[in-house]
């Protein structure tokens, strides 16, 4: 089972795909999301959102925004977001 993840900025969808885990910095601290996570809404702090998948993953640099989780779907919405690929090493 996997998470469906979508990262969007004010202008466009930046990245979408499947992941095994999402790690994000919120105003309350760092948060890890796995499948089966309870529905939630969190305010993102400026920094990284890491999307971990079997093949490595991506890191999104966000300028704040919010993150919602519902039914193994994670939506990251930021004013600005830049995504870089990571290898599995």
Secondary structure as the mmCIF struct_conf table of DSSP 4:
data_model
#
loop_
_struct_conf.conf_type_id
_struct_conf.id
_struct_conf.beg_label_comp_id
_struct_conf.beg_label_asym_id
_struct_conf.beg_label_seq_id
_struct_conf.end_label_comp_id
_struct_conf.end_label_asym_id
_struct_conf.end_label_seq_id
STRN STRN1 UNK A 3 UNK A 8
BEND BEND1 UNK A 10 UNK A 12
STRN STRN2 UNK A 13 UNK A 19
BEND BEND2 UNK A 20 UNK A 20
STRN STRN3 UNK A 21 UNK A 26
TURN_TY1_P TURN_TY1_P1 UNK A 27 UNK A 28
STRN STRN4 UNK A 29 UNK A 33
TURN_TY1_P TURN_TY1_P2 UNK A 35 UNK A 36
HELX_LH_PP_P HELX_LH_PP_P1 UNK A 37 UNK A 39
STRN STRN5 UNK A 40 UNK A 53
TURN_TY1_P TURN_TY1_P3 UNK A 54 UNK A 55
STRN STRN6 UNK A 56 UNK A 70
TURN_TY1_P TURN_TY1_P4 UNK A 71 UNK A 72
STRN STRN7 UNK A 73 UNK A 77
BEND BEND3 UNK A 79 UNK A 80
STRN STRN8 UNK A 81 UNK A 86
#
